[in-house]
């Protein structure tokens, strides 16, 4: 996959920041509106002059990291999924065990932090706090 940008994207940092913020009010509003909404979420990238697209679960992870920090993200997301009536699937089957859902969500959080988050910081959509 690739994304087209209107400007150069700086190389992401080797290590993601411990805490992050979303400085643009537009991006904060998009995260709140699209988190776990079932559709991709687009954030503005001030450094590239274009946008960055996230999945709704990625948006939910980012919103949790910004608003509450990294401790307990998977547990909070699991509660949100249950409250919204949404679920998780693995190998095409619903995951009904709470501990298994939390484990899947923790893996998603870890992958997001190590993979997508540094690029979001590099594009300016997210900033170190």
N, C-alpha and C positions, 0 to 999 in steps of 0.2 A: 504494500500500500504506500501511497505517497500523498502529499498535500501540496498544492500550488500556493505560493506566497508572492506577495507584491514586493518583498524586500528580502535581504539575506537573513538567515536564521543563525545566530551565534551558536557555537558548539555548547552543548549542555555541560554543566558541571559534573565532575566524576561522582560526587556524593550529593544526594538530595538534601535540601535544608531540613533542619529538625522541625521547624515550625514554618508555616506558610500563611500568606494572606492573599486576598483577591482585591487589588487596589481599585479596579474600575467598578463603579456602581452597576453598570450594565451587566458585567460578568457575574456579579453577585446575584443580581435579579434573575439572570438566566439559570444559574445553578439552583436557586431556590425553586424556580418554576419547573425546571426539567428533571430534578433529582428523582430517580425511580419513576419517571413518567412514561416509560415505554418507548421513548423516541430519543434520537441523538440530541445532544446539547451543543450549541455553537458558542464559543467564547471569542471575543475580540482580542486580537494580538497587536498591541501598539508598536512593537518592534518590527513586525513584518508588514503591517498595513492590510492584513487579511484576518481570517478567522481560523480557529482550531476547533475541531469537532471531537466531542467525547461521547461515549456511550452513557446511557442514563445511570448505570451502576457506577461508572467512573465519576460521573458528576456527583453522585451521592457520597462516594468515598472522599472526593475533594472537599465537598461541603462539610462533612464531618471533621476532616483534618483541620480545616480553617476555623470552624466554630467551636470544636471541642478538643482538638489535639489528637495525637495518635493512639493514646490508651483507650481501649474499649471500642474501637471503630467497628469491628466485626459484630460485636454483641449489639451495639446500637442499630446497625443496619439490619440485623436479623429481626429485631423488634419492629422496625419500620416496615419490613417486608410482610411480616405477619399482620400488622395493623392495616396494611393496604390491600391484603388479600392476594398478594403476589407470592410466588414461590420460586424455588430454584430447581433446576434439573441437572442431572449428571447422567451421561450416557443415554439421554432420551427419557429418563425416568425421573419422576418427582422425588426430591429429597425431603423426606418427612421428619427425619431425626434432627432435633434442634442443634445438637453438638456437631453433627455433620454439616449442617448449613453454616454454622459459625466458622467451622474449619475452612469451608469453601470461600466464605467471605474474607477470612483472614488471608488466604492465599491470593485473592483478588486484590486486597489492600497492599500486600507486600509487592506484588507484581506492578501495581500502579505506582507505588512510591519509588521503586527502583527503575522503572521503565519510562512511564509517561510524565511523571512529575518533573524530572529534570528538564525535559523538553518544554513543558508548559512554563517553567521558570525562564528558560532561555528565550522564549518568544514574548515574555512580558505579560502573558495572560495571568500568571501567578507570580508572586514575589516572596522572597524570604521575609519572615516576620521578625 
